[in-house]
Amino acid sequence: MPPLFLLFKRSPSKNLFKISTFRSLPLLLPFSTSAAPLPFSPLLDSKPSSDPNPSFDSSLLAASVKDWFRLGADPLSPLDRIYAALAGAPDESSLDATFDRLRIPLSESLVLQTLRHRPHPAVTPPSAPLLLLRLRFFDWSGHQPGYRHSRAAYHAVFRLLSRARLVSVVLDWLRIFSPSSCHPFLLTSNAAAPHPRFHETLIVGYAVAGKPELALQLLARMRFHGLDLDAFSYHVLLNSFVEASIFDFADSILAHVAARGLFGPVTACIKMKSLCRQGRLDDAEAYLRELESSGLSDYRAVAGRMVGTLVRALCRDGRFEAAGRLVDEFGSAEAYGAWVADLLATGRLDAALEFLGRKRTSEDYIPETIHYSQLVTRLLRGNRLGAVYDVLVEMMEEGIPPDRATMNAALCFFCKAGLVDVAVQLYNSRMDLGINPTEQVYNHLIIALCQEGSIDRVCQVLEESMQHGYFPGRQTFNIIASMLIREGKLDKMRKLLDGALQRDVKPATVVFARYISALCKAGDVEEACLVPQMVGKENTGLVRYRSTYINLIQAFIALRRVDVLPRLIIEMQEIGHSPSRSLYRDVVCCLCEMGKFSEVLELLNKQLGRNELDPRTCCNYFINGAGHAKKPEMAREIYSRMENAGIEPQIESKVLVLQSYLKSKRIGDALSFFYYLREKKEPTNKLYNAFISGLCEAGMPEQAMVFWREVRDKGLIPSLQCYEELVLRLCCAKDYDVAVKVLEDFSETGRPVSAFICNVLLLHSLKSQELLWAWVRSRNRNSEVKPVGMSEETKGAGQMMLGNLIAAFSGGIRMRENMDKVEELVERFFPVDIYTYNMLLRGLSMAGRMDYACDLFQRICKKGYEPNRFSFDIIVHGFCKHGKRKEAERWMYAMYQNGFHPTWYTIRIYNNTS
């Protein structure tokens, strides 16, 4: 037999394998616990291993826990069937028929058991509250022939109503039972002389309802008629005075009980409670020792309860040492349970664990299920998962059947420990196992499923919890809402919000803000506009989120519903949010595209009137928006209004108007505006840069060269962007001679060559040798020319670098050696990027060196670059071009795996490859 099995003491042999399965749990827990194992659980290793067990099967573990859960009460006991009939019968006739089929042997014992029973959750839906079912059974049984309710039954019902804070109902019942009602089953044949049982029932009822003074008045009437209470009624009355802290009357009743010879163990317990409630703890201890020394066997039966009462009082008074000493002296299972419960209630978990371990070792003491449940619940609340595991193993090994609270705590434990699959399997078997999930179980299970990303399971558990009357707490609600929004489950999110509002649960405002954002991104702007109404006017926190307005505005722009845009901008500013430059641009652009020019000017006037922005900055935002809409006439109108209003336009304003003409391909108007500006003031370098770049982007490099020469003649140096745009457009137009002149001029500025220019030169060098010949012709013409303003050494280094780059790759990659280091050659000239690598891949593909192209692709990945769509497309295209269909298929599959799709040209050549 394995050594592990030798450690089991009382476990049935058939459950050894099951328990050993559960014992392997520490090897699987995704947490490390610093707490030492329970002293009373020597079956565990001193420290769980952190290495996961590859052979772990969650189904096997769940099966072992299910077998343990089944040790509890039968999920569908006869009492459960009674409650099922009460919940399912629509009227009294059908209820009578159902109970006839059940053949219930009606008795006082059965009534009391049914009233105290907590049925299986499957038979008590939320529409049938448990208290109403109990009262219905009490009413039905009281009307059956041959049966009358006892005082104990009335006492049980009164206690149920009192605990439910329905004292008014109890008082109404008692008024019905008044002497004027003359209930037939409470009276004898002489209606004028009530049976003593009638007064006893009233006294018990008023005592339980918290009206002991009225009960005492009824007792005085009984005594006047020569009647008296029995022991049961006296003790109920005595206990009610103690509960109400009316100790003078309690002492008087106690004296009556003693005088009538009714003093017994129950009386002693009530007296002990009275002493403890009065704070006379020393007298209570002396009274306990007096009873102990008396040696009466009757009092030994309640000694444990009396010790427990005194221990609880000492703990409430903070006298834990005295309580512990008393427990050790008057040791009993009931006293031990009270001591453990008090330690747990005050948060002394370590002391409770130490006490249980010590008593188990010395006395082989096993706590009751309720104390195990309290221990597990407290440990779980403190996130001491290792200790929770130890307690659950202990219960399984000792064969202690768990109650429903322990089952729920076990489900929460598996959720917190990361074993969600086990928790889900137990949850799915809740009907068979008799588990009644609490709100805490639903919250833990939903949170764990959210952390795993199981959105479908989350929705399923959420719907089931709502069907059973539970709704997520605020924290759980926010987690679910965030997940639903992230996953795009907006229809389920709406149902969740409706449920929250119906139950008066107030979600966090940020949830509404995220919901609005998600709705706007999904295009459901109408629904997004209704969300502020759902929040209500009393919750103004939603407006503090700037993103709410931004998302609404962007959504209306996407739907081209422009009428509300100016109003939203104004509301946004009134609340205290400042629209960004890009937001102004998008709003103005949309208004201009829809032809709402008057609305644009009206909004501009309102913005200028608010004085929140500098007037020139505000006008620039609107000019920028009109330019993006390719409405240069509106941009020019705003510019003219600036001048008419005496607002001096900035250089940025002039650039924006100029760019609006260029983006609209209205070159003539752009020239006219440029000349207009030049007449008023000499253009700055920034204005020239914008004009030259704009002409290049418009595909007019010849006109751009005219202004470039004008700039250079004035001694100004264009920006780097101007040079890059000129080189790009001239090379695309195959005007390589002019491009080389621009490059020479760029070298004379002393700036380092940018990677953009080098990539352009590399691309056109790979295409043909025309760029090389233009470079050679330029070198021959300028061999005698000395550079101006810079050293020959500096100019020679820059030109040599460009010349070497063009010469090395002119007409394609023509290297015959060191092909595996082609990228290293390029890296000598300039910092490369993925665009550069793609050109090298294209060059190798054109040269037919697909083996080196594949090697270069691998080196690209090793260097930390991420190949893009064109990287894969070049390889696939190259293999197709050289007739290697299988290799092309392999790379095509890799391309799809990485989320890319080939170009149409590659697809066509791929389909034509045999």
ZAMARGU-4260 file (C-alpha; in steps of 0.2 Angstrom, whole numbers, plus 5000, padded with zeros to 4 digits):
<rodrens>
0) 5000/5000/5000 | 5007/5017/4996 | 5013/5027/5011 | 5001/5040/5008 | 4986/5029/5012
5) 4994/5024/5029 | 4990/5041/5035 | 4972/5040/5034 | 4963/5037/5050 | 4944/5035/5048
10) 4941/5037/5030 | 4932/5023/5022 | 4943/5012/5011 | 4932/5016/4996 | 4935/5034/4997
15) 4954/5033/4998 | 4957/5036/4980 | 4944/5050/4980 | 4952/5059/4995 | 4969/5057/4988
20) 4963/5065/4972 | 4958/5080/4982 | 4974/5079/4992 | 4984/5082/4976 | 4976/5099/4975
25) 4991/5109/4983 | 5001/5104/4967 | 4989/5113/4956 | 4984/5129/4966 | 4990/5144/4957
30) 4995/5153/4973 | 5008/5151/4986 | 5003/5151/5004 | 5014/5157/5018 | 5002/5150/5031
35) 5008/5133/5039 | 4996/5119/5038 | 4983/5116/5051 | 4990/5108/5066 | 4975/5096/5067
40) 4978/5090/5049 | 4994/5080/5049 | 4989/5072/5032 | 4996/5087/5022 | 5014/5090/5016
45) 5023/5104/5025 | 5023/5114/5009 | 5013/5112/4993 | 5023/5110/4978 | 5022/5124/4965
50) 5025/5113/4950 | 5008/5109/4941 | 5003/5091/4939 | 5002/5087/4921 | 4991/5073/4924
55) 4978/5083/4933 | 4960/5080/4928 | 4948/5093/4934 | 4933/5080/4931 | 4941/5068/4943
60) 4943/5081/4956 | 4926/5087/4954 | 4919/5069/4955 | 4928/5067/4972 | 4920/5083/4979
65) 4903/5078/4972 | 4904/5061/4982 | 4908/5071/4998 | 4894/5083/4995 | 4882/5068/4993
70) 4886/5063/5011 | 4874/5078/5016 | 4856/5077/5017 | 4845/5069/5003 | 4842/5084/4991
75) 4824/5078/4989 | 4819/5072/5006 | 4800/5070/5011 | 4800/5087/5018 | 4807/5094/5002
80) 4792/5086/4993 | 4780/5094/5005 | 4788/5111/5000 | 4787/5107/4982 | 4768/5103/4984
85) 4766/5120/4993 | 4775/5130/4980 | 4767/5121/4965 | 4749/5120/4970 | 4739/5135/4964
90) 4724/5133/4976 | 4718/5123/4991 | 4709/5109/4982 | 4725/5105/4972 | 4735/5106/4988
95) 4724/5094/4996 | 4725/5082/4982 | 4744/5083/4981 | 4746/5079/5000 | 4733/5065/4998
100) 4745/5057/4986 | 4760/5060/4997 | 4751/5051/5012 | 4758/5063/5025 | 4756/5056/5043
105) 4751/5073/5051 | 4758/5075/5068 | 4765/5088/5079 | 4783/5082/5076 | 4780/5083/5057
110) 4773/5101/5058 | 4788/5106/5069 | 4801/5098/5057 | 4792/5106/5042 | 4792/5123/5049
115) 4811/5122/5054 | 4816/5114/5038 | 4826/5123/5024 | 4821/5115/5008 | 4831/5112/4992
120) 4832/5127/4982 | 4824/5118/4967 | 4807/5118/4976 | 4807/5136/4982 | 4808/5148/4967
125) 4809/5167/4971 | 4791/5169/4967 | 4787/5158/4982 | 4796/5165/4998 | 4800/5152/5011
130) 4790/5161/5025 | 4774/5161/5015 | 4776/5142/5011 | 4778/5139/5029 | 4763/5149/5034
135) 4753/5140/5021 | 4758/5123/5028 | 4754/5129/5045 | 4736/5135/5040 | 4733/5119/5030
140) 4738/5107/5044 | 4727/5117/5056 | 4712/5114/5046 | 4714/5095/5045 | 4701/5085/5054
145) 4708/5076/5070 | 4723/5088/5072 | 4725/5103/5082 | 4741/5114/5083 | 4751/5113/5099
150) 4758/5127/5109 | 4775/5122/5102 | 4768/5124/5084 | 4762/5141/5088 | 4778/5145/5097
155) 4788/5140/5081 | 4777/5151/5070 | 4778/5166/5081 | 4797/5164/5081 | 4797/5163/5062
160) 4787/5179/5061 | 4797/5188/5074 | 4813/5184/5066 | 4806/5190/5049 | 4802/5207/5058
165) 4784/5204/5056 | 4779/5207/5074 | 4763/5217/5068 | 4757/5200/5060 | 4760/5191/5076
170) 4750/5204/5086 | 4736/5203/5073 | 4735/5185/5076 | 4735/5187/5094 | 4720/5199/5093
175) 4711/5186/5083 | 4714/5174/5097 | 4706/5186/5110 | 4692/5179/5121 | 4679/5188/5110
180) 4684/5177/5095 | 4681/5161/5105 | 4691/5150/5094 | 4683/5133/5094 | 4699/5123/5096
185) 4705/5134/5110 | 4689/5133/5121 | 4680/5119/5130 | 4662/5115/5129 | 4658/5130/5141
190) 4663/5145/5130 | 4663/5157/5145 | 4677/5148/5153 | 4692/5147/5142 | 4703/5132/5143
195) 4720/5136/5151 | 4728/5132/5134 | 4720/5147/5126 | 4728/5159/5139 | 4745/5150/5137
200) 4745/5152/5118 | 4742/5170/5120 | 4755/5172/5133 | 4768/5163/5122 | 4763/5173/5107
205) 4765/5190/5116 | 4781/5184/5124 | 4789/5179/5107 | 4782/5195/5099 | 4792/5205/5111
210) 4778/5211/5122 | 4781/5202/5138 | 4771/5216/5148 | 4755/5211/5139 | 4759/5192/5143
215) 4762/5196/5161 | 4745/5205/5162 | 4737/5189/5154 | 4746/5179/5167 | 4738/5190/5181
220) 4721/5187/5174 | 4724/5168/5174 | 4730/5169/5192 | 4714/5178/5196 | 4703/5164/5189
225) 4714/5151/5199 | 4723/5146/5183 | 4742/5144/5181 | 4755/5141/5167 | 4764/5125/5163
230) 4783/5124/5163 | 4784/5127/5145 | 4775/5143/5145 | 4783/5149/5161 | 4800/5147/5153
235) 4795/5156/5137 | 4789/5170/5147 | 4804/5170/5158 | 4816/5170/5142 | 4806/5185/5135
240) 4809/5196/5150 | 4828/5191/5149 | 4828/5195/5130 | 4820/5212/5134 | 4833/5215/5148
245) 4818/5218/5160 | 4828/5209/5174 | 4817/5213/5189 | 4802/5205/5182 | 4813/5191/5176
250) 4819/5188/5194 | 4801/5188/5199 | 4795/5175/5186 | 4811/5165/5191 | 4805/5165/5209
255) 4788/5159/5204 | 4795/5145/5194 | 4806/5139/5209 | 4791/5141/5221 | 4781/5129/5210
260) 4794/5116/5209 | 4797/5119/5190 | 4815/5124/5191 | 4826/5113/5180 | 4840/5113/5167
265) 4831/5125/5156 | 4828/5137/5170 | 4846/5136/5174 | 4851/5140/5156 | 4839/5155/5156
270) 4846/5161/5173 | 4864/5159/5166 | 4859/5170/5151 | 4851/5183/5163 | 4867/5184/5173
275) 4878/5186/5157 | 4866/5199/5150 | 4867/5209/5166 | 4886/5209/5165 | 4887/5199/5181
280) 4900/5187/5174 | 4909/5183/5190 | 4892/5178/5198 | 4888/5168/5182 | 4904/5158/5184
285) 4901/5155/5203 | 4883/5149/5198 | 4891/5137/5185 | 4903/5130/5198 | 4889/5128/5211
290) 4879/5118/5198 | 4894/5108/5194 | 4898/5104/5212 | 4880/5099/5215 | 4883/5083/5205
295) 4865/5083/5198 | 4864/5073/5183 | 4850/5084/5175 | 4861/5099/5175 | 4876/5090/5167
300) 4865/5088/5151 | 4865/5107/5149 | 4882/5111/5157 | 4890/5113/5139 | 4877/5125/5134
305) 4879/5135/5150 | 4897/5135/5148 | 4895/5141/5130 | 4884/5155/5135 | 4896/5161/5148
310) 4911/5159/5136 | 4902/5170/5123 | 4898/5184/5137 | 4917/5184/5142 | 4922/5185/5124
315) 4911/5200/5121 | 4918/5208/5137 | 4936/5205/5130 | 4941/5193/5143 | 4948/5179/5132
320) 4960/5172/5144 | 4946/5169/5157 | 4935/5161/5143 | 4949/5150/5137 | 4953/5145/5155
325) 4934/5141/5158 | 4934/5130/5142 | 4949/5120/5147 | 4941/5117/5164 | 4923/5113/5159
330) 4928/5105/5143 | 4914/5098/5132 | 4910/5097/5114 | 4897/5111/5115 | 4909/5122/5125
335) 4922/5119/5112 | 4910/5124/5098 | 4905/5140/5107 | 4923/5144/5110 | 4928/5142/5092
340) 4913/5151/5086 | 4917/5166/5097 | 4936/5166/5092 | 4930/5166/5074 | 4917/5180/5077
345) 4931/5191/5084 | 4943/5187/5070 | 4955/5177/5080 | 4958/5164/5066 | 4975/5158/5072
350) 4969/5155/5089 | 4954/5145/5083 | 4966/5134/5072 | 4978/5132/5086 | 4964/5127/5098
355) 4957/5114/5086 | 4974/5107/5082 | 4978/5105/5101 | 4961/5097/5105 | 4962/5085/5091
360) 4979/5079/5096 | 4974/5077/5114 | 4956/5072/5114 | 4953/5067/5096 | 4940/5081/5095
365) 4931/5084/5078 | 4921/5100/5077 | 4903/5100/5071 | 4898/5104/5053 | 4892/5121/5058
370) 4909/5126/5066 | 4918/5119/5051 | 4907/5130/5040 | 4911/5145/5051 | 4929/5141/5050
375) 4929/5139/5031 | 4919/5155/5029 | 4931/5166/5040 | 4947/5159/5032 | 4939/5162/5014
380) 4935/5180/5019 | 4953/5182/5024 | 4959/5174/5007 | 4969/5161/5017 | 4966/5148/5004
385) 4979/5136/5010 | 4971/5135/5027 | 4954/5133/5018 | 4960/5118/5008 | 4967/5110/5024
390) 4950/5111/5032 | 4941/5104/5017 | 4953/5090/5017 | 4950/5087/5035 | 4931/5086/5033
395) 4933/5074/5019 | 4945/5063/5028 | 4934/5062/5043 | 4918/5059/5033 | 4909/5074/5040
400) 4895/5078/5028 | 4895/5097/5023 | 4880/5108/5025 | 4875/5120/5011 | 4885/5134/5018
405) 4901/5123/5017 | 4896/5118/5000 | 4895/5136/4995 | 4911/5140/5003 | 4920/5126/4994
410) 4913/5133/4977 | 4920/5150/4982 | 4937/5142/4986 | 4938/5134/4969 | 4934/5150/4961
415) 4947/5160/4971 | 4960/5146/4969 | 4959/5147/4950 | 4951/5130/4948 | 4936/5137/4939
420) 4932/5121/4929 | 4930/5112/4945 | 4918/5125/4952 | 4908/5125/4936 | 4906/5107/4936
425) 4900/5108/4954 | 4888/5122/4950 | 4881/5113/4935 | 4877/5098/4947 | 4869/5109/4960
430) 4852/5102/4959 | 4858/5084/4962 | 4870/5089/4976 | 4858/5100/4985 | 4868/5116/4983
435) 4859/5132/4985 | 4871/5145/4978 | 4872/5161/4988 | 4875/5178/4981 | 4893/5177/4986
440) 4895/5161/4976 | 4887/5169/4960 | 4899/5184/4962 | 4915/5173/4964 | 4910/5162/4950
445) 4906/5176/4938 | 4922/5185/4943 | 4932/5170/4940 | 4924/5166/4923 | 4927/5184/4918
450) 4945/5183/4922 | 4946/5167/4911 | 4937/5177/4897 | 4922/5164/4896 | 4910/5177/4891
455) 4896/5164/4886 | 4898/5155/4903 | 4897/5172/4912 | 4881/5176/4903 | 4873/5159/4907
460) 4877/5160/4926 | 4872/5178/4926 | 4855/5174/4919 | 4852/5159/4931 | 4857/5170/4946
465) 4844/5183/4940 | 4831/5169/4938 | 4834/5164/4956 | 4832/5182/4963 | 4851/5186/4964
470) 4859/5201/4956 | 4877/5205/4955 | 4885/5217/4968 | 4892/5234/4962 | 4910/5227/4960
475) 4904/5211/4951 | 4892/5221/4940 | 4906/5233/4935 | 4918/5218/4930 | 4904/5210/4920
480) 4899/5226/4912 | 4917/5229/4907 | 4919/5212/4899 | 4902/5213/4890 | 4907/5230/4883
485) 4924/5224/4878 | 4917/5209/4869 | 4904/5219/4860 | 4889/5210/4869 | 4879/5226/4869
490) 4862/5218/4869 | 4866/5208/4885 | 4874/5224/4892 | 4857/5233/4890 | 4848/5219/4898
495) 4860/5220/4913 | 4858/5238/4914 | 4839/5236/4914 | 4840/5224/4928 | 4851/5235/4938
500) 4839/5250/4937 | 4824/5239/4941 | 4833/5233/4957 | 4839/5250/4961 | 4857/5245/4959
505) 4867/5260/4954 | 4882/5255/4943 | 4897/5266/4942 | 4896/5281/4931 | 4911/5275/4921
510) 4901/5260/4916 | 4889/5271/4907 | 4903/5281/4899 | 4910/5265/4892 | 4893/5259/4887
515) 4891/5275/4877 | 4908/5274/4869 | 4904/5256/4864 | 4887/5261/4857 | 4895/5275/4847
520) 4908/5264/4840 | 4895/5251/4835 | 4885/5265/4826 | 4870/5264/4838 | 4869/5283/4842
525) 4851/5283/4846 | 4853/5270/4860 | 4869/5280/4866 | 4858/5296/4867 | 4846/5287/4878
530) 4859/5282/4891 | 4860/5299/4900 | 4841/5297/4903 | 4844/5280/4910 | 4857/5287/4922
535) 4844/5301/4928 | 4846/5319/4932 | 4851/5316/4950 | 4867/5307/4944 | 4877/5321/4935
540) 4894/5311/4936 | 4892/5305/4918 | 4895/5323/4911 | 4912/5324/4919 | 4918/5311/4907
545) 4925/5321/4892 | 4926/5305/4882 | 4907/5304/4883 | 4905/5319/4872 | 4919/5315/4861
550) 4912/5298/4857 | 4895/5305/4854 | 4902/5318/4842 | 4912/5306/4832 | 4897/5294/4831
555) 4886/5308/4824 | 4900/5313/4812 | 4900/5295/4806 | 4881/5295/4803 | 4882/5312/4795
560) 4869/5319/4808 | 4877/5336/4808 | 4863/5347/4816 | 4867/5342/4834 | 4886/5344/4832
565) 4887/5363/4836 | 4875/5360/4851 | 4886/5346/4858 | 4902/5357/4856 | 4894/5371/4866
570) 4887/5359/4880 | 4904/5351/4881 | 4912/5368/4884 | 4898/5374/4896 | 4902/5358/4907
575) 4920/5363/4907 | 4928/5352/4894 | 4939/5359/4881 | 4937/5352/4863 | 4953/5347/4855
580) 4961/5354/4839 | 4956/5337/4830 | 4938/5338/4837 | 4936/5355/4830 | 4943/5349/4814
585) 4932/5334/4812 | 4916/5344/4817 | 4920/5358/4804 | 4925/5346/4791 | 4909/5336/4793
590) 4898/5352/4792 | 4908/5359/4777 | 4906/5342/4768 | 4887/5343/4771 | 4886/5361/4765
595) 4882/5368/4781 | 4893/5384/4779 | 4881/5395/4789 | 4882/5383/4804 | 4901/5384/4803
600) 4901/5403/4803 | 4888/5403/4817 | 4898/5391/4828 | 4914/5401/4824 | 4905/5417/4831
605) 4900/5408/4846 | 4917/5402/4849 | 4925/5419/4847 | 4912/5426/4859 | 4916/5413/4873
610) 4934/5420/4873 | 4940/5403/4879 | 4953/5402/4865 | 4964/5414/4857 | 4955/5421/4842
615) 4969/5417/4830 | 4970/5399/4837 | 4951/5397/4835 | 4951/5403/4817 | 4965/5392/4813
620) 4955/5377/4820 | 4941/5381/4808 | 4952/5384/4793 | 4960/5367/4796 | 4943/5359/4796
625) 4938/5367/4780 | 4954/5363/4772 | 4952/5344/4776 | 4934/5345/4769 | 4942/5352/4753
630) 4932/5368/4754 | 4945/5381/4752 | 4932/5394/4749 | 4926/5392/4767 | 4944/5393/4773
635) 4947/5409/4763 | 4931/5416/4770 | 4937/5413/4788 | 4953/5421/4784 | 4945/5436/4776
640) 4934/5438/4792 | 4950/5437/4802 | 4957/5452/4792 | 4941/5462/4793 | 4939/5459/4811
645) 4957/5466/4814 | 4964/5450/4819 | 4982/5448/4812 | 4983/5431/4804 | 4998/5420/4810
650) 5009/5412/4797 | 5000/5396/4802 | 4984/5403/4796 | 4992/5408/4779 | 4999/5390/4778
655) 4982/5382/4781 | 4973/5392/4768 | 4987/5388/4755 | 4986/5370/4759 | 4967/5370/4758
660) 4969/5376/4740 | 4983/5363/4736 | 4973/5348/4744 | 4959/5353/4732 | 4970/5353/4717
665) 4966/5371/4714 | 4983/5376/4710 | 4978/5393/4701 | 4969/5399/4716 | 4984/5393/4727
670) 4996/5404/4716 | 4984/5418/4717 | 4984/5418/4736 | 5003/5415/4737 | 5005/5431/4726
675) 4992/5440/4737 | 5003/5436/4752 | 5019/5441/4743 | 5012/5458/4739 | 5008/5462/4757
680) 5024/5454/4764 | 5039/5444/4759 | 5035/5426/4761 | 5044/5417/4775 | 5053/5401/4773
685) 5039/5391/4782 | 5027/5397/4768 | 5038/5392/4754 | 5040/5375/4762 | 5022/5372/4763
690) 5019/5378/4745 | 5033/5367/4738 | 5028/5352/4748 | 5010/5355/4743 | 5014/5356/4724
695) 5024/5340/4726 | 5009/5331/4734 | 4998/5338/4720 | 5009/5329/4707 | 5017/5345/4700
700) 5036/5344/4703 | 5040/5356/4689 | 5030/5370/4697 | 5038/5365/4714 | 5055/5366/4706
705) 5052/5384/4701 | 5048/5390/4719 | 5063/5379/4725 | 5075/5389/4714 | 5067/5405/4720
710) 5070/5400/4738 | 5088/5395/4735 | 5091/5411/4725 | 5085/5421/4740 | 5097/5411/4751
715) 5084/5402/4761 | 5086/5383/4764 | 5070/5373/4762 | 5065/5360/4775 | 5070/5342/4774
720) 5052/5337/4770 | 5053/5348/4754 | 5069/5339/4749 | 5061/5322/4752 | 5045/5327/4742
725) 5055/5334/4728 | 5067/5319/4726 | 5052/5307/4727 | 5042/5316/4714 | 5056/5318/4702
730) 5061/5300/4703 | 5044/5294/4701 | 5043/5305/4685 | 5060/5298/4680 | 5068/5315/4679
735) 5083/5309/4687 | 5095/5323/4681 | 5085/5336/4691 | 5083/5324/4706 | 5102/5323/4706
740) 5104/5342/4706 | 5092/5342/4721 | 5103/5329/4730 | 5118/5339/4726 | 5110/5355/4733
745) 5105/5345/4748 | 5122/5339/4752 | 5128/5357/4751 | 5116/5361/4766 | 5127/5350/4777
750) 5112/5340/4783 | 5113/5321/4786 | 5104/5311/4772 | 5087/5304/4779 | 5082/5286/4778
755) 5067/5292/4767 | 5079/5299/4753 | 5090/5283/4754 | 5075/5272/4753 | 5069/5281/4737
760) 5086/5280/4729 | 5087/5262/4733 | 5070/5258/4726 | 5074/5267/4709 | 5092/5260/4709
765) 5085/5242/4710 | 5072/5246/4696 | 5085/5252/4682 | 5102/5260/4679 | 5095/5277/4674
770) 5098/5285/4691 | 5116/5279/4690 | 5119/5286/4673 | 5111/5303/4679 | 5123/5302/4694
775) 5138/5299/4683 | 5134/5313/4671 | 5132/5325/4686 | 5149/5320/4693 | 5157/5323/4676
780) 5149/5340/4674 | 5154/5346/4691 | 5171/5338/4693 | 5179/5355/4693 | 5166/5364/4703
785) 5170/5368/4721 | 5156/5368/4735 | 5151/5384/4743 | 5150/5386/4762 | 5156/5368/4766
790) 5172/5359/4766 | 5177/5347/4752 | 5179/5333/4764 | 5161/5335/4771 | 5154/5336/4754
795) 5164/5322/4747 | 5158/5310/4761 | 5140/5314/4758 | 5141/5312/4740 | 5152/5297/4740
800) 5139/5288/4752 | 5125/5291/4740 | 5135/5287/4725 | 5140/5270/4733 | 5122/5266/4737
805) 5116/5270/4719 | 5131/5260/4711 | 5129/5245/4723 | 5111/5242/4718 | 5109/5250/4701
810) 5099/5238/4690 | 5095/5226/4704 | 5105/5215/4716 | 5120/5209/4705 | 5131/5203/4719
815) 5138/5186/4716 | 5147/5184/4733 | 5141/5188/4751 | 5123/5188/4746 | 5119/5183/4764
820) 5125/5199/4770 | 5116/5211/4758 | 5107/5220/4771 | 5123/5223/4780 | 5129/5233/4765
825) 5114/5244/4765 | 5115/5247/4784 | 5132/5255/4781 | 5123/5270/4772 | 5108/5273/4783
830) 5097/5266/4796 | 5085/5254/4788 | 5067/5250/4792 | 5055/5237/4786 | 5052/5247/4770
835) 5070/5245/4766 | 5070/5226/4770 | 5055/5224/4758 | 5064/5233/4744 | 5079/5221/4747
840) 5067/5206/4747 | 5060/5213/4730 | 5077/5215/4723 | 5082/5197/4728 | 5066/5191/4721
845) 5069/5200/4704 | 5086/5192/4703 | 5079/5175/4706 | 5088/5172/4722 | 5073/5166/4732
850) 5084/5156/4744 | 5093/5171/4749 | 5076/5181/4750 | 5070/5168/4762 | 5085/5169/4773
855) 5084/5188/4773 | 5066/5186/4779 | 5071/5175/4793 | 5085/5188/4798 | 5072/5202/4798
860) 5062/5192/4811 | 5077/5189/4822 | 5082/5207/4822 | 5065/5212/4830 | 5056/5218/4814
865) 5039/5213/4811 | 5036/5208/4793 | 5020/5216/4785 | 5008/5211/4771 | 5021/5216/4758
870) 5035/5206/4765 | 5025/5190/4763 | 5017/5196/4747 | 5035/5198/4739 | 5040/5181/4744
875) 5024/5173/4737 | 5025/5183/4721 | 5043/5178/4719 | 5040/5159/4720 | 5025/5161/4709
880) 5035/5170/4696 | 5048/5157/4696 | 5036/5143/4695 | 5038/5136/4712 | 5019/5133/4716
885) 5022/5122/4732 | 5034/5135/4740 | 5021/5148/4736 | 5007/5138/4744 | 5017/5136/4760
890) 5021/5155/4761 | 5003/5159/4757 | 4997/5149/4771 | 5010/5157/4783 | 5003/5174/4776
895) 4985/5170/4781 | 4991/5163/4798 | 4998/5180/4802 | 4982/5189/4797 | 4988/5196/4780
900) 4980/5194/4762 | 4990/5194/4746 | 4988/5208/4733 | 4977/5206/4718 | 4992/5205/4706
905) 5000/5191/4717 | 4983/5182/4717 | 4982/5183/4698 | 5000/5176/4695 | 4997/5163/4709
910) 4981/5156/4700 | 4991/5156/4684 | 5005/5146/4691 | 5004/5128/4686
</rodrens>
